[in-house]
Structures are given as C-alpha cells and as structure tokens.
Amino acid sequence: MNALNATLKAATCGLGALAITAVMSWTFVATTATAPGLRPVAQMAKLTIQQRHVWFGQSQPAVLVD
C-alpha cells in the first residue's frame, strides 16, 4: 500500500507541475504576442539593388593567365 501511495503522490505532483507550466507558458505567449494598443502589421521584404559604377576601376574582373 505504501508503494501505491508514493506512486499516486508522484503522479499527482507531476500532473500539477505540468498544469502550472502549461498555464504560465500560455499567459507568457499571450502577453508578449503583441504590444498593447498596437495593431499587427504585415511584414514586407524590401529589395534593394546596389548600382555598380563601371567608370571607376575595371568594368570586368581581372583574368590571370599562365
């Protein structure tokens, strides 16, 4: 009977710990998901093209020949 009580006690403590962890995790995610008072904004990628100045230096890469 003592082993059964110890097993039930350990299972109860484990389930309680899991429940507390799940609730705390959910509240953390819910509170940090967005800033209060702000609307979520769709993120867009920006494409930037860096222009090459061919009049400075060589316009073509150098080729080494033996």
N, C-alpha and C positions, 0 to 999 in steps of 0.2 A: 504494500500500500504506500510505503514511503517513496518508492521509485516512481509510482504513478503520480503522486502529488508533486514531486520535483519536476517531472516531465510536463505536467499541466501548468505549473508555475512558470517554467521556462517558455512554454508556448505562448502563454498569456502575455508575458513581458515582451516577447519578440513581436507579437501582433500589435501591442500597444506602441512599441518603438516604431514599427512600420507605419502605423496610422499617424503618429505625430510627425514623422519625417515627410509623409505624403502631404499633410496639411501645410506644414511650413514651406515645403517646396512650391506648392501651388500658390500660396499667398506671395511668396517672393517673385515668382514669374508674373503673377497678375499685377503686382505693384510696380515692377520695373519694365513692363512691356512697352509702355508709352509714358511720356511726361504728362502730368495732369494739365488739362486745358488745351493741349495741342492735338491737332488732327494728324493722322498718319499721312505722309506724303509719299507718292510713288517715286522711287529712285530711278534715275535715268543715267545711262553711261554717256560720257562725253567723248567725242572723237576729236583729237587734235592732230593736225598734220604740221610737222615742222618743215618749213621750206628750206631747201638746200640752195646755198649761194654758190653757183658754179663759177662766178667770176673771181672768187678768191681761191687760190691754190689750184690743184688739179681737178678737172672735171671727171676724170676716170681714175680708178685705182691703179697704182703702180704694178708692173709685172716684172718679176725678176727672171732673167734668162741666163742659163749657164753658158 
